[in-house]
Amino acid sequence: MQNKFKKTPLIISVLFLLISCGIFYFIFYEIRNNVEVTQQSEIDLQKEIIKRNEVRILNNYFNSIQTEKALFETHFVQSSNVVPFLNNIEYLAKSVEVKTEVSSISINETDNSLVLEIKSSGDFENIYRFITLLENSSYELEFISSDIYSDIDKNTVKSKDNTDKWEALFKIKLVSFI
C-alpha cells in the first residue's frame, strides 16, 4: 500500500483552522470590550437622565415657589430700591389723611439699617392711625423717637372741621434693609 496522502491540503486546512480561530478570538474580545463600553455608556446615560430629572424637578419646584419668594422679598428693602418703601409710607399716610414728608434718609453704618426722619401733620386720631399702620406694615420697623405736638397757638384758628392740627416727627429705623 502506498501512501498517497498529500500533505499540502492538510497543512492548508490546519493553517485555515488556526487563522479562523485567531479571527474568532479577536472578534470575540472586541465584542466583549464593546459590550463593556456599551454597559458603561448606559450607566453614564442613566446617571445623566437622573441628573436631568432632578434638575427638572428643582426647576418645577423653584417655579412653584416663585410667588412665595416674591411675597417674602417684599418684606425686605434692598439698598438699590428704596423708592417702593417710601411710596408705601406715602400711601399709608394718604390712606389716613395725614400729610407726610420724609425729611431725611441715612444709612446707619453700625448695623447697616436705613434711618428715616418723617414729618407728619393732621388730626391726632389720623396721626395715631398712621403710627399704627407703620407698626403693622410688612416691613420690620423700629421707632427710634417720636414727637407728637399740637400746632395750635392761642392766636391760630382751628381747621375747617373744627379739629386741632397736630404735627409729629418720627425717627424710624428700617431693620429689614439689605
Number of C-alpha atoms within 10 A of each C-alpha: 3 4 5 6 8 8 9 9 10 11 11 11 12 12 12 12 12 12 12 12 12 12 12 12 12 12 12 12 12 12 12 12 12 12 12 12 12 12 12 12 12 12 12 12 12 12 12 12 12 12 12 12 12 12 12 12 12 12 12 12 11 13 12 11 12 12 11 12 12 10 11 11 11 14 15 19 21 14 13 7 11 14 12 11 17 14 11 13 20 16 14 19 24 13 13 17 16 24 16 22 16 16 12 11 15 11 15 12 8 6 9 14 18 21 21 20 18 18 19 19 22 23 20 19 12 18 23 16 18 22 18 11 16 20 14 11 14 13 17 16 18 15 15 12 11 15 10 16 13 14 14 14 9 6 6 8 12 14 12 7 6 8 12 16 16 19 20 20 19 19 20 19 22 22 17 17 20 13
